[in-house]
Amino acid sequence: MLRATLEDCAESLSPAGTQPSLSTYWVDQLLAGLSPAGPTEAVVADGNAWSLERRGDLVIASSQYAEEGEDVEAVSADELVVALMEYRDTIQRSIESGHRLDDRSWAQRNPAD
């Protein structure tokens, strides 16, 4: 479940309205929400069907269509930050190596602003 949530909430695509490309935008947004300066009780990422909610030292992955308490998975916020930093580094290396997306701009997601 956590994997599906991260694929939905922290993808490696640029936000809509920008040139379609590999990007750390969504990962950076999630990392900001998980920073020590971020809120300790808040939804830190929302996707099309999944969300990540920070509850103190835990992050709860859940389906937006599930009943309360159904389809949830918890992970340590610190553990998730480490994994996200590794993922961010991988995206950045791909960008620096010249990897590009094709012209499918439909793959971009709108910012959550």
Gaussian input, Z-matrix of N, CA and C with variables (Angstrom, degrees):
# hf/3-21g

backbone

0 1
 N
 C     1     B1
 C     2     B2     1     A1
 N     3     B3     2     A2     1     D1
 C     4     B4     3     A3     2     D2
 C     5     B5     4     A4     3     D3
 N     6     B6     5     A5     4     D4
 C     7     B7     6     A6     5     D5
 C     8     B8     7     A7     6     D6
 N     9     B9     8     A8     7     D7
 C    10    B10     9     A9     8     D8
 C    11    B11    10    A10     9     D9
 N    12    B12    11    A11    10    D10
 C    13    B13    12    A12    11    D11
 C    14    B14    13    A13    12    D12
 N    15    B15    14    A14    13    D13
 C    16    B16    15    A15    14    D14
 C    17    B17    16    A16    15    D15
 N    18    B18    17    A17    16    D16
 C    19    B19    18    A18    17    D17
 C    20    B20    19    A19    18    D18
 N    21    B21    20    A20    19    D19
 C    22    B22    21    A21    20    D20
 C    23    B23    22    A22    21    D21
 N    24    B24    23    A23    22    D22
 C    25    B25    24    A24    23    D23
 C    26    B26    25    A25    24    D24
 N    27    B27    26    A26    25    D25
 C    28    B28    27    A27    26    D26
 C    29    B29    28    A28    27    D27
 N    30    B30    29    A29    28    D28
 C    31    B31    30    A30    29    D29
 C    32    B32    31    A31    30    D30
 N    33    B33    32    A32    31    D31
 C    34    B34    33    A33    32    D32
 C    35    B35    34    A34    33    D33
 N    36    B36    35    A35    34    D34
 C    37    B37    36    A36    35    D35
 C    38    B38    37    A37    36    D36
 N    39    B39    38    A38    37    D37
 C    40    B40    39    A39    38    D38
 C    41    B41    40    A40    39    D39
 N    42    B42    41    A41    40    D40
 C    43    B43    42    A42    41    D41
 C    44    B44    43    A43    42    D42
 N    45    B45    44    A44    43    D43
 C    46    B46    45    A45    44    D44
 C    47    B47    46    A46    45    D45
 N    48    B48    47    A47    46    D46
 C    49    B49    48    A48    47    D47
 C    50    B50    49    A49    48    D48
 N    51    B51    50    A50    49    D49
 C    52    B52    51    A51    50    D50
 C    53    B53    52    A52    51    D51
 N    54    B54    53    A53    52    D52
 C    55    B55    54    A54    53    D53
 C    56    B56    55    A55    54    D54
 N    57    B57    56    A56    55    D55
 C    58    B58    57    A57    56    D56
 C    59    B59    58    A58    57    D57
 N    60    B60    59    A59    58    D58
 C    61    B61    60    A60    59    D59
 C    62    B62    61    A61    60    D60
 N    63    B63    62    A62    61    D61
 C    64    B64    63    A63    62    D62
 C    65    B65    64    A64    63    D63
 N    66    B66    65    A65    64    D64
 C    67    B67    66    A66    65    D65
 C    68    B68    67    A67    66    D66
 N    69    B69    68    A68    67    D67
 C    70    B70    69    A69    68    D68
 C    71    B71    70    A70    69    D69
 N    72    B72    71    A71    70    D70
 C    73    B73    72    A72    71    D71
 C    74    B74    73    A73    72    D72
 N    75    B75    74    A74    73    D73
 C    76    B76    75    A75    74    D74
 C    77    B77    76    A76    75    D75
 N    78    B78    77    A77    76    D76
 C    79    B79    78    A78    77    D77
 C    80    B80    79    A79    78    D78
 N    81    B81    80    A80    79    D79
 C    82    B82    81    A81    80    D80
 C    83    B83    82    A82    81    D81
 N    84    B84    83    A83    82    D82
 C    85    B85    84    A84    83    D83
 C    86    B86    85    A85    84    D84
 N    87    B87    86    A86    85    D85
 C    88    B88    87    A87    86    D86
 C    89    B89    88    A88    87    D87
 N    90    B90    89    A89    88    D88
 C    91    B91    90    A90    89    D89
 C    92    B92    91    A91    90    D90
 N    93    B93    92    A92    91    D91
 C    94    B94    93    A93    92    D92
 C    95    B95    94    A94    93    D93
 N    96    B96    95    A95    94    D94
 C    97    B97    96    A96    95    D95
 C    98    B98    97    A97    96    D96
 N    99    B99    98    A98    97    D97
 C   100   B100    99    A99    98    D98
 C   101   B101   100   A100    99    D99
 N   102   B102   101   A101   100   D100
 C   103   B103   102   A102   101   D101
 C   104   B104   103   A103   102   D102
 N   105   B105   104   A104   103   D103
 C   106   B106   105   A105   104   D104
 C   107   B107   106   A106   105   D105
 N   108   B108   107   A107   106   D106
 C   109   B109   108   A108   107   D107
 C   110   B110   109   A109   108   D108
 N   111   B111   110   A110   109   D109
 C   112   B112   111   A111   110   D110
 C   113   B113   112   A112   111   D111
 N   114   B114   113   A113   112   D112
 C   115   B115   114   A114   113   D113
 C   116   B116   115   A115   114   D114
 N   117   B117   116   A116   115   D115
 C   118   B118   117   A117   116   D116
 C   119   B119   118   A118   117   D117
 N   120   B120   119   A119   118   D118
 C   121   B121   120   A120   119   D119
 C   122   B122   121   A121   120   D120
 N   123   B123   122   A122   121   D121
 C   124   B124   123   A123   122   D122
 C   125   B125   124   A124   123   D123
 N   126   B126   125   A125   124   D124
 C   127   B127   126   A126   125   D125
 C   128   B128   127   A127   126   D126
 N   129   B129   128   A128   127   D127
 C   130   B130   129   A129   128   D128
 C   131   B131   130   A130   129   D129
 N   132   B132   131   A131   130   D130
 C   133   B133   132   A132   131   D131
 C   134   B134   133   A133   132   D132
 N   135   B135   134   A134   133   D133
 C   136   B136   135   A135   134   D134
 C   137   B137   136   A136   135   D135
 N   138   B138   137   A137   136   D136
 C   139   B139   138   A138   137   D137
 C   140   B140   139   A139   138   D138
 N   141   B141   140   A140   139   D139
 C   142   B142   141   A141   140   D140
 C   143   B143   142   A142   141   D141
 N   144   B144   143   A143   142   D142
 C   145   B145   144   A144   143   D143
 C   146   B146   145   A145   144   D144
 N   147   B147   146   A146   145   D145
 C   148   B148   147   A147   146   D146
 C   149   B149   148   A148   147   D147
 N   150   B150   149   A149   148   D148
 C   151   B151   150   A150   149   D149
 C   152   B152   151   A151   150   D150
 N   153   B153   152   A152   151   D151
 C   154   B154   153   A153   152   D152
 C   155   B155   154   A154   153   D153
 N   156   B156   155   A155   154   D154
 C   157   B157   156   A156   155   D155
 C   158   B158   157   A157   156   D156
 N   159   B159   158   A158   157   D157
 C   160   B160   159   A159   158   D158
 C   161   B161   160   A160   159   D159
 N   162   B162   161   A161   160   D160
 C   163   B163   162   A162   161   D161
 C   164   B164   163   A163   162   D162
 N   165   B165   164   A164   163   D163
 C   166   B166   165   A165   164   D164
 C   167   B167   166   A166   165   D165
 N   168   B168   167   A167   166   D166
 C   169   B169   168   A168   167   D167
 C   170   B170   169   A169   168   D168
 N   171   B171   170   A170   169   D169
 C   172   B172   171   A171   170   D170
 C   173   B173   172   A172   171   D171
 N   174   B174   173   A173   172   D172
 C   175   B175   174   A174   173   D173
 C   176   B176   175   A175   174   D174
 N   177   B177   176   A176   175   D175
 C   178   B178   177   A177   176   D176
 C   179   B179   178   A178   177   D177
 N   180   B180   179   A179   178   D178
 C   181   B181   180   A180   179   D179
 C   182   B182   181   A181   180   D180
 N   183   B183   182   A182   181   D181
 C   184   B184   183   A183   182   D182
 C   185   B185   184   A184   183   D183
 N   186   B186   185   A185   184   D184
 C   187   B187   186   A186   185   D185
 C   188   B188   187   A187   186   D186
 N   189   B189   188   A188   187   D187
 C   190   B190   189   A189   188   D188
 C   191   B191   190   A190   189   D189
 N   192   B192   191   A191   190   D190
 C   193   B193   192   A192   191   D191
 C   194   B194   193   A193   192   D192
 N   195   B195   194   A194   193   D193
 C   196   B196   195   A195   194   D194
 C   197   B197   196   A196   195   D195
 N   198   B198   197   A197   196   D196
 C   199   B199   198   A198   197   D197
 C   200   B200   199   A199   198   D198
 N   201   B201   200   A200   199   D199
 C   202   B202   201   A201   200   D200
 C   203   B203   202   A202   201   D201
 N   204   B204   203   A203   202   D202
 C   205   B205   204   A204   203   D203
 C   206   B206   205   A205   204   D204
 N   207   B207   206   A206   205   D205
 C   208   B208   207   A207   206   D206
 C   209   B209   208   A208   207   D207
 N   210   B210   209   A209   208   D208
 C   211   B211   210   A210   209   D209
 C   212   B212   211   A211   210   D210
 N   213   B213   212   A212   211   D211
 C   214   B214   213   A213   212   D212
 C   215   B215   214   A214   213   D213
 N   216   B216   215   A215   214   D214
 C   217   B217   216   A216   215   D215
 C   218   B218   217   A217   216   D216
 N   219   B219   218   A218   217   D217
 C   220   B220   219   A219   218   D218
 C   221   B221   220   A220   219   D219
 N   222   B222   221   A221   220   D220
 C   223   B223   222   A222   221   D221
 C   224   B224   223   A223   222   D222
 N   225   B225   224   A224   223   D223
 C   226   B226   225   A225   224   D224
 C   227   B227   226   A226   225   D225
 N   228   B228   227   A227   226   D226
 C   229   B229   228   A228   227   D227
 C   230   B230   229   A229   228   D228
 N   231   B231   230   A230   229   D229
 C   232   B232   231   A231   230   D230
 C   233   B233   232   A232   231   D231
 N   234   B234   233   A233   232   D232
 C   235   B235   234   A234   233   D233
 C   236   B236   235   A235   234   D234
 N   237   B237   236   A236   235   D235
 C   238   B238   237   A237   236   D236
 C   239   B239   238   A238   237   D237
 N   240   B240   239   A239   238   D238
 C   241   B241   240   A240   239   D239
 C   242   B242   241   A241   240   D240
 N   243   B243   242   A242   241   D241
 C   244   B244   243   A243   242   D242
 C   245   B245   244   A244   243   D243
 N   246   B246   245   A245   244   D244
 C   247   B247   246   A246   245   D245
 C   248   B248   247   A247   246   D246
 N   249   B249   248   A248   247   D247
 C   250   B250   249   A249   248   D248
 C   251   B251   250   A250   249   D249
 N   252   B252   251   A251   250   D250
 C   253   B253   252   A252   251   D251
 C   254   B254   253   A253   252   D252
 N   255   B255   254   A254   253   D253
 C   256   B256   255   A255   254   D254
 C   257   B257   256   A256   255   D255
 N   258   B258   257   A257   256   D256
 C   259   B259   258   A258   257   D257
 C   260   B260   259   A259   258   D258
 N   261   B261   260   A260   259   D259
 C   262   B262   261   A261   260   D260
 C   263   B263   262   A262   261   D261
 N   264   B264   263   A263   262   D262
 C   265   B265   264   A264   263   D263
 C   266   B266   265   A265   264   D264
 N   267   B267   266   A266   265   D265
 C   268   B268   267   A267   266   D266
 C   269   B269   268   A268   267   D267
 N   270   B270   269   A269   268   D268
 C   271   B271   270   A270   269   D269
 C   272   B272   271   A271   270   D270
 N   273   B273   272   A272   271   D271
 C   274   B274   273   A273   272   D272
 C   275   B275   274   A274   273   D273
 N   276   B276   275   A275   274   D274
 C   277   B277   276   A276   275   D275
 C   278   B278   277   A277   276   D276
 N   279   B279   278   A278   277   D277
 C   280   B280   279   A279   278   D278
 C   281   B281   280   A280   279   D279
 N   282   B282   281   A281   280   D280
 C   283   B283   282   A282   281   D281
 C   284   B284   283   A283   282   D282
 N   285   B285   284   A284   283   D283
 C   286   B286   285   A285   284   D284
 C   287   B287   286   A286   285   D285
 N   288   B288   287   A287   286   D286
 C   289   B289   288   A288   287   D287
 C   290   B290   289   A289   288   D288
 N   291   B291   290   A290   289   D289
 C   292   B292   291   A291   290   D290
 C   293   B293   292   A292   291   D291
 N   294   B294   293   A293   292   D292
 C   295   B295   294   A294   293   D293
 C   296   B296   295   A295   294   D294
 N   297   B297   296   A296   295   D295
 C   298   B298   297   A297   296   D296
 C   299   B299   298   A298   297   D297
 N   300   B300   299   A299   298   D298
 C   301   B301   300   A300   299   D299
 C   302   B302   301   A301   300   D300
 N   303   B303   302   A302   301   D301
 C   304   B304   303   A303   302   D302
 C   305   B305   304   A304   303   D303
 N   306   B306   305   A305   304   D304
 C   307   B307   306   A306   305   D305
 C   308   B308   307   A307   306   D306
 N   309   B309   308   A308   307   D307
 C   310   B310   309   A309   308   D308
 C   311   B311   310   A310   309   D309
 N   312   B312   311   A311   310   D310
 C   313   B313   312   A312   311   D311
 C   314   B314   313   A313   312   D312
 N   315   B315   314   A314   313   D313
 C   316   B316   315   A315   314   D314
 C   317   B317   316   A316   315   D315
 N   318   B318   317   A317   316   D316
 C   319   B319   318   A318   317   D317
 C   320   B320   319   A319   318   D318
 N   321   B321   320   A320   319   D319
 C   322   B322   321   A321   320   D320
 C   323   B323   322   A322   321   D321
 N   324   B324   323   A323   322   D322
 C   325   B325   324   A324   323   D323
 C   326   B326   325   A325   324   D324
 N   327   B327   326   A326   325   D325
 C   328   B328   327   A327   326   D326
 C   329   B329   328   A328   327   D327
 N   330   B330   329   A329   328   D328
 C   331   B331   330   A330   329   D329
 C   332   B332   331   A331   330   D330
 N   333   B333   332   A332   331   D331
 C   334   B334   333   A333   332   D332
 C   335   B335   334   A334   333   D333
 N   336   B336   335   A335   334   D334
 C   337   B337   336   A336   335   D335
 C   338   B338   337   A337   336   D336

   B1=1.4344
   B2=1.5340
   B3=1.3249
   B4=1.4613
   B5=1.5238
   B6=1.3223
   B7=1.4636
   B8=1.5341
   B9=1.3257
   B10=1.4715
   B11=1.5241
   B12=1.3151
   B13=1.4661
   B14=1.5161
   B15=1.3301
   B16=1.4636
   B17=1.5240
   B18=1.3258
   B19=1.4662
   B20=1.5218
   B21=1.3167
   B22=1.4637
   B23=1.5286
   B24=1.3260
   B25=1.4699
   B26=1.5273
   B27=1.3229
   B28=1.4708
   B29=1.5183
   B30=1.3083
   B31=1.4546
   B32=1.5265
   B33=1.3086
   B34=1.4615
   B35=1.5222
   B36=1.3226
   B37=1.4672
   B38=1.5240
   B39=1.3059
   B40=1.4639
   B41=1.5266
   B42=1.3400
   B43=1.4687
   B44=1.5288
   B45=1.3195
   B46=1.4628
   B47=1.5259
   B48=1.3088
   B49=1.4606
   B50=1.5199
   B51=1.3340
   B52=1.4612
   B53=1.5226
   B54=1.2987
   B55=1.4631
   B56=1.5293
   B57=1.3426
   B58=1.4662
   B59=1.5293
   B60=1.3121
   B61=1.4594
   B62=1.5210
   B63=1.3161
   B64=1.4497
   B65=1.5176
   B66=1.3042
   B67=1.4629
   B68=1.5203
   B69=1.3218
   B70=1.4671
   B71=1.5282
   B72=1.3270
   B73=1.4667
   B74=1.5290
   B75=1.3450
   B76=1.4596
   B77=1.5274
   B78=1.3201
   B79=1.4670
   B80=1.5243
   B81=1.3310
   B82=1.4718
   B83=1.5233
   B84=1.3277
   B85=1.4622
   B86=1.5262
   B87=1.3179
   B88=1.4578
   B89=1.5269
   B90=1.3201
   B91=1.4728
   B92=1.5246
   B93=1.3174
   B94=1.4719
   B95=1.5260
   B96=1.3189
   B97=1.4588
   B98=1.5176
   B99=1.3301
   B100=1.4576
   B101=1.5284
   B102=1.3262
   B103=1.4663
   B104=1.5291
   B105=1.3329
   B106=1.4647
   B107=1.5305
   B108=1.3211
   B109=1.4695
   B110=1.5318
   B111=1.3301
   B112=1.4583
   B113=1.5197
   B114=1.3228
   B115=1.4667
   B116=1.5313
   B117=1.3163
   B118=1.4633
   B119=1.5231
   B120=1.3156
   B121=1.4734
   B122=1.5238
   B123=1.3354
   B124=1.4673
   B125=1.5205
   B126=1.3258
   B127=1.4576
   B128=1.5223
   B129=1.3215
   B130=1.4598
   B131=1.5230
   B132=1.3355
   B133=1.4627
   B134=1.5199
   B135=1.3239
   B136=1.4603
   B137=1.5159
   B138=1.2992
   B139=1.4522
   B140=1.5050
   B141=1.3177
   B142=1.4555
   B143=1.5220
   B144=1.3341
   B145=1.4600
   B146=1.5288
   B147=1.3110
   B148=1.4596
   B149=1.5182
   B150=1.3219
   B151=1.4646
   B152=1.5213
   B153=1.3253
   B154=1.4581
   B155=1.5165
   B156=1.3170
   B157=1.4619
   B158=1.5202
   B159=1.3068
   B160=1.4638
   B161=1.5202
   B162=1.3205
   B163=1.4670
   B164=1.5204
   B165=1.3060
   B166=1.4593
   B167=1.5137
   B168=1.3273
   B169=1.4610
   B170=1.5203
   B171=1.3337
   B172=1.4594
   B173=1.5165
   B174=1.3252
   B175=1.4594
   B176=1.5185
   B177=1.3191
   B178=1.4592
   B179=1.5249
   B180=1.3110
   B181=1.4635
   B182=1.5156
   B183=1.3292
   B184=1.4623
   B185=1.5266
   B186=1.3193
   B187=1.4548
   B188=1.5258
   B189=1.3056
   B190=1.4578
   B191=1.5289
   B192=1.3224
   B193=1.4566
   B194=1.5267
   B195=1.3218
   B196=1.4676
   B197=1.5234
   B198=1.3046
   B199=1.4610
   B200=1.5280
   B201=1.3131
   B202=1.4672
   B203=1.5299
   B204=1.3330
   B205=1.4567
   B206=1.5208
   B207=1.3182
   B208=1.4642
   B209=1.5147
   B210=1.3161
   B211=1.4630
   B212=1.5210
   B213=1.3173
   B214=1.4628
   B215=1.5215
   B216=1.3172
   B217=1.4542
   B218=1.5184
   B219=1.3195
   B220=1.4562
   B221=1.5245
   B222=1.3269
   B223=1.4541
   B224=1.5225
   B225=1.3026
   B226=1.4607
   B227=1.5265
   B228=1.3326
   B229=1.4691
   B230=1.5223
   B231=1.3284
   B232=1.4674
   B233=1.5257
   B234=1.3245
   B235=1.4631
   B236=1.5311
   B237=1.3211
   B238=1.4624
   B239=1.5227
   B240=1.3177
   B241=1.4754
   B242=1.5301
   B243=1.3307
   B244=1.4704
   B245=1.5327
   B246=1.3237
   B247=1.4654
   B248=1.5277
   B249=1.3298
   B250=1.4647
   B251=1.5274
   B252=1.3147
   B253=1.4731
   B254=1.5350
   B255=1.3313
   B256=1.4652
   B257=1.5318
   B258=1.3237
   B259=1.4625
   B260=1.5278
   B261=1.3288
   B262=1.4691
   B263=1.5236
   B264=1.3329
   B265=1.4697
   B266=1.5271
   B267=1.3333
   B268=1.4657
   B269=1.5281
   B270=1.3198
   B271=1.4726
   B272=1.5223
   B273=1.3254
   B274=1.4631
   B275=1.5268
   B276=1.3331
   B277=1.4721
   B278=1.5316
   B279=1.3301
   B280=1.4656
   B281=1.5232
   B282=1.3169
   B283=1.4687
   B284=1.5159
   B285=1.3360
   B286=1.4689
   B287=1.5277
   B288=1.3379
   B289=1.4644
   B290=1.5241
   B291=1.3247
   B292=1.4558
   B293=1.5177
   B294=1.3142
   B295=1.4616
   B296=1.5264
   B297=1.3113
   B298=1.4622
   B299=1.5207
   B300=1.3347
   B301=1.4610
   B302=1.5092
   B303=1.3214
   B304=1.4555
   B305=1.5334
   B306=1.3042
   B307=1.4662
   B308=1.5205
   B309=1.3198
   B310=1.4625
   B311=1.5285
   B312=1.3033
   B313=1.4664
   B314=1.5221
   B315=1.3296
   B316=1.4654
   B317=1.5277
   B318=1.3032
   B319=1.4567
   B320=1.5351
   B321=1.3096
   B322=1.4595
   B323=1.5158
   B324=1.3203
   B325=1.4670
   B326=1.5147
   B327=1.3235
   B328=1.4591
   B329=1.5223
   B330=1.3386
   B331=1.4716
   B332=1.5317
   B333=1.3052
   B334=1.4613
   B335=1.5226
   B336=1.3067
   B337=1.4867
   B338=1.4884
   A1=111.35
   A2=116.80
   A3=119.97
   A4=110.69
   A5=116.45
   A6=119.57
   A7=110.89
   A8=117.35
   A9=121.15
   A10=110.46
   A11=116.32
   A12=120.32
   A13=110.93
   A14=116.83
   A15=119.95
   A16=111.44
   A17=117.58
   A18=120.07
   A19=111.09
   A20=117.20
   A21=122.71
   A22=112.07
   A23=117.59
   A24=121.62
   A25=114.92
   A26=117.76
   A27=119.70
   A28=110.89
   A29=115.44
   A30=119.94
   A31=111.88
   A32=116.05
   A33=121.25
   A34=112.47
   A35=116.77
   A36=121.86
   A37=110.71
   A38=115.44
   A39=119.83
   A40=109.46
   A41=117.53
   A42=119.64
   A43=111.37
   A44=115.88
   A45=121.33
   A46=109.54
   A47=115.31
   A48=120.37
   A49=112.34
   A50=116.53
   A51=120.73
   A52=108.12
   A53=116.14
   A54=120.78
   A55=109.38
   A56=118.69
   A57=119.42
   A58=110.56
   A59=116.28
   A60=120.63
   A61=110.30
   A62=115.47
   A63=120.13
   A64=106.99
   A65=116.12
   A66=119.69
   A67=109.86
   A68=115.21
   A69=121.30
   A70=110.93
   A71=118.12
   A72=122.69
   A73=112.74
   A74=117.57
   A75=121.09
   A76=111.57
   A77=117.00
   A78=120.73
   A79=109.47
   A80=116.30
   A81=120.25
   A82=111.65
   A83=116.81
   A84=120.34
   A85=110.55
   A86=116.09
   A87=120.33
   A88=111.28
   A89=116.87
   A90=120.01
   A91=111.03
   A92=117.44
   A93=120.30
   A94=110.33
   A95=116.83
   A96=120.79
   A97=113.09
   A98=116.59
   A99=121.11
   A100=113.09
   A101=116.88
   A102=120.18
   A103=110.04
   A104=117.10
   A105=119.87
   A106=113.08
   A107=117.27
   A108=121.24
   A109=112.05
   A110=116.72
   A111=120.82
   A112=111.68
   A113=116.29
   A114=120.76
   A115=110.65
   A116=116.98
   A117=120.26
   A118=112.24
   A119=117.83
   A120=122.69
   A121=107.63
   A122=116.88
   A123=119.57
   A124=110.58
   A125=116.04
   A126=121.00
   A127=105.96
   A128=116.56
   A129=120.56
   A130=112.70
   A131=117.26
   A132=120.53
   A133=108.88
   A134=114.74
   A135=122.89
   A136=108.20
   A137=116.72
   A138=121.05
   A139=109.77
   A140=116.08
   A141=120.58
   A142=112.08
   A143=116.80
   A144=119.83
   A145=113.29
   A146=117.23
   A147=121.61
   A148=110.14
   A149=116.25
   A150=119.94
   A151=109.62
   A152=114.42
   A153=122.99
   A154=107.83
   A155=115.34
   A156=120.81
   A157=108.89
   A158=115.34
   A159=119.93
   A160=108.73
   A161=114.97
   A162=122.38
   A163=106.97
   A164=116.53
   A165=121.20
   A166=110.70
   A167=116.60
   A168=121.76
   A169=113.03
   A170=117.07
   A171=121.47
   A172=111.24
   A173=114.81
   A174=121.85
   A175=105.93
   A176=115.89
   A177=122.51
   A178=109.00
   A179=116.06
   A180=122.04
   A181=107.26
   A182=116.70
   A183=118.47
   A184=111.01
   A185=113.72
   A186=121.30
   A187=108.29
   A188=116.58
   A189=120.73
   A190=111.29
   A191=117.25
   A192=121.09
   A193=112.77
   A194=117.08
   A195=121.12
   A196=110.43
   A197=115.47
   A198=121.20
   A199=108.50
   A200=117.00
   A201=122.41
   A202=110.29
   A203=116.41
   A204=121.53
   A205=115.44
   A206=118.40
   A207=122.31
   A208=109.81
   A209=115.74
   A210=121.65
   A211=112.57
   A212=116.83
   A213=121.24
   A214=109.54
   A215=115.16
   A216=121.68
   A217=106.87
   A218=116.62
   A219=121.37
   A220=110.50
   A221=115.34
   A222=122.33
   A223=107.53
   A224=116.82
   A225=121.15
   A226=109.49
   A227=116.68
   A228=120.40
   A229=110.18
   A230=117.99
   A231=121.23
   A232=111.31
   A233=116.48
   A234=121.46
   A235=110.59
   A236=116.77
   A237=120.78
   A238=110.79
   A239=118.05
   A240=120.95
   A241=109.92
   A242=117.61
   A243=120.72
   A244=109.98
   A245=117.61
   A246=121.58
   A247=111.24
   A248=117.06
   A249=120.50
   A250=111.70
   A251=117.80
   A252=120.53
   A253=110.24
   A254=116.89
   A255=120.35
   A256=110.45
   A257=116.38
   A258=121.16
   A259=110.13
   A260=116.47
   A261=120.83
   A262=110.44
   A263=116.57
   A264=120.92
   A265=110.89
   A266=117.00
   A267=121.35
   A268=110.78
   A269=116.65
   A270=120.52
   A271=109.67
   A272=116.79
   A273=121.00
   A274=110.97
   A275=117.79
   A276=120.60
   A277=110.63
   A278=116.92
   A279=120.47
   A280=111.07
   A281=116.08
   A282=120.84
   A283=109.84
   A284=115.97
   A285=121.21
   A286=111.99
   A287=117.58
   A288=122.15
   A289=112.33
   A290=116.17
   A291=119.87
   A292=115.45
   A293=118.57
   A294=120.20
   A295=109.61
   A296=115.85
   A297=121.42
   A298=110.06
   A299=115.57
   A300=121.66
   A301=108.78
   A302=116.13
   A303=118.48
   A304=107.93
   A305=118.25
   A306=121.59
   A307=114.60
   A308=118.63
   A309=120.98
   A310=110.51
   A311=117.75
   A312=120.11
   A313=111.73
   A314=117.92
   A315=120.61
   A316=111.22
   A317=117.54
   A318=120.53
   A319=112.03
   A320=116.96
   A321=119.50
   A322=111.62
   A323=114.77
   A324=121.26
   A325=107.84
   A326=115.97
   A327=120.77
   A328=110.27
   A329=117.60
   A330=119.48
   A331=110.61
   A332=115.54
   A333=121.02
   A334=112.41
   A335=117.59
   A336=121.19
   A337=112.95
   D1=-42.03
   D2=179.81
   D3=-59.77
   D4=-40.26
   D5=179.67
   D6=-61.33
   D7=-46.62
   D8=178.79
   D9=-61.25
   D10=-38.82
   D11=179.59
   D12=-64.74
   D13=-44.81
   D14=179.98
   D15=-67.30
   D16=-36.80
   D17=175.73
   D18=-61.79
   D19=-32.00
   D20=-179.03
   D21=-83.99
   D22=-34.12
   D23=-171.15
   D24=-105.03
   D25=-20.13
   D26=-174.15
   D27=-136.59
   D28=51.97
   D29=-178.20
   D30=-74.53
   D31=168.78
   D32=-176.86
   D33=-99.30
   D34=31.41
   D35=179.61
   D36=-107.40
   D37=150.30
   D38=175.46
   D39=-70.24
   D40=154.85
   D41=179.02
   D42=-71.73
   D43=156.31
   D44=176.90
   D45=-56.96
   D46=148.31
   D47=-179.39
   D48=92.47
   D49=-6.05
   D50=175.75
   D51=-118.54
   D52=168.88
   D53=177.72
   D54=-59.72
   D55=128.67
   D56=177.76
   D57=-58.97
   D58=123.34
   D59=-178.28
   D60=-164.81
   D61=168.92
   D62=168.93
   D63=-67.31
   D64=143.35
   D65=-175.65
   D66=-157.63
   D67=151.94
   D68=173.87
   D69=-97.12
   D70=8.88
   D71=-173.60
   D72=-50.54
   D73=-54.31
   D74=-174.48
   D75=-69.99
   D76=-36.36
   D77=176.03
   D78=-64.60
   D79=-43.61
   D80=178.64
   D81=-61.53
   D82=-39.20
   D83=178.30
   D84=-62.48
   D85=-43.38
   D86=179.82
   D87=-67.52
   D88=-42.35
   D89=177.92
   D90=-61.52
   D91=-37.48
   D92=177.64
   D93=-63.12
   D94=-40.23
   D95=178.74
   D96=-67.98
   D97=-23.37
   D98=-179.48
   D99=-98.33
   D100=-0.24
   D101=-179.06
   D102=-68.15
   D103=158.24
   D104=177.54
   D105=-55.73
   D106=-28.90
   D107=179.48
   D108=-80.22
   D109=-12.32
   D110=-178.82
   D111=-76.91
   D112=169.54
   D113=179.65
   D114=-67.37
   D115=147.34
   D116=179.01
   D117=-95.23
   D118=-7.86
   D119=177.44
   D120=-137.86
   D121=89.38
   D122=-177.89
   D123=-167.60
   D124=157.24
   D125=169.21
   D126=-74.42
   D127=121.04
   D128=-176.38
   D129=-101.40
   D130=-12.26
   D131=175.97
   D132=-160.12
   D133=140.70
   D134=177.46
   D135=-130.47
   D136=133.85
   D137=174.56
   D138=-115.17
   D139=-154.64
   D140=179.63
   D141=-76.52
   D142=-32.69
   D143=-176.28
   D144=-136.50
   D145=-7.90
   D146=-174.84
   D147=-129.87
   D148=158.00
   D149=175.26
   D150=-143.89
   D151=158.54
   D152=176.31
   D153=-119.97
   D154=124.85
   D155=-178.98
   D156=-120.11
   D157=128.09
   D158=176.70
   D159=-86.78
   D160=129.18
   D161=176.16
   D162=-130.34
   D163=89.49
   D164=-177.19
   D165=66.31
   D166=-120.68
   D167=-178.07
   D168=-88.99
   D169=1.77
   D170=-179.81
   D171=-112.56
   D172=154.65
   D173=171.01
   D174=-121.05
   D175=128.92
   D176=-177.23
   D177=-105.90
   D178=121.38
   D179=174.53
   D180=-93.78
   D181=130.43
   D182=-179.66
   D183=-149.46
   D184=155.11
   D185=175.22
   D186=-79.13
   D187=136.96
   D188=178.50
   D189=-72.85
   D190=-10.27
   D191=-177.64
   D192=-104.97
   D193=-1.39
   D194=-178.00
   D195=-86.05
   D196=157.71
   D197=173.19
   D198=-71.78
   D199=160.86
   D200=178.58
   D201=-50.85
   D202=125.40
   D203=177.48
   D204=85.80
   D205=-12.63
   D206=177.68
   D207=-85.25
   D208=152.88
   D209=173.76
   D210=46.24
   D211=58.36
   D212=176.53
   D213=-124.93
   D214=151.12
   D215=175.14
   D216=-141.26
   D217=135.20
   D218=-179.09
   D219=-108.78
   D220=145.62
   D221=176.17
   D222=-142.22
   D223=149.47
   D224=176.05
   D225=-62.98
   D226=135.86
   D227=178.27
   D228=-59.27
   D229=-41.30
   D230=-179.96
   D231=-63.24
   D232=-42.10
   D233=178.84
   D234=-63.52
   D235=-41.33
   D236=179.31
   D237=-66.60
   D238=-39.38
   D239=178.44
   D240=-60.89
   D241=-44.18
   D242=179.11
   D243=-59.67
   D244=-46.67
   D245=179.94
   D246=-63.87
   D247=-41.30
   D248=179.56
   D249=-66.53
   D250=-36.06
   D251=177.56
   D252=-65.41
   D253=-39.58
   D254=176.54
   D255=-64.47
   D256=-42.90
   D257=178.25
   D258=-63.28
   D259=-43.08
   D260=178.56
   D261=-59.87
   D262=-44.18
   D263=178.84
   D264=-60.63
   D265=-39.81
   D266=178.51
   D267=-63.99
   D268=-44.38
   D269=177.40
   D270=-60.79
   D271=-46.40
   D272=-177.97
   D273=-62.00
   D274=-42.07
   D275=177.56
   D276=-63.14
   D277=-38.26
   D278=178.17
   D279=-63.54
   D280=-42.25
   D281=178.20
   D282=-62.53
   D283=-47.64
   D284=-178.18
   D285=-65.91
   D286=-26.61
   D287=178.69
   D288=-82.18
   D289=-3.20
   D290=176.97
   D291=91.86
   D292=8.80
   D293=176.87
   D294=-64.35
   D295=139.96
   D296=-178.18
   D297=-133.94
   D298=156.59
   D299=171.74
   D300=-84.81
   D301=161.68
   D302=169.99
   D303=-79.28
   D304=-169.03
   D305=-173.47
   D306=-87.52
   D307=23.24
   D308=-178.09
   D309=-81.62
   D310=80.10
   D311=-179.06
   D312=-66.62
   D313=-17.43
   D314=177.76
   D315=-63.41
   D316=-16.93
   D317=-178.10
   D318=-76.83
   D319=-11.38
   D320=-179.44
   D321=-78.33
   D322=152.80
   D323=179.58
   D324=-115.34
   D325=145.21
   D326=178.40
   D327=-69.78
   D328=145.73
   D329=174.12
   D330=-61.46
   D331=154.13
   D332=-177.57
   D333=-82.98
   D334=14.64
   D335=-177.20
   D336=-59.68

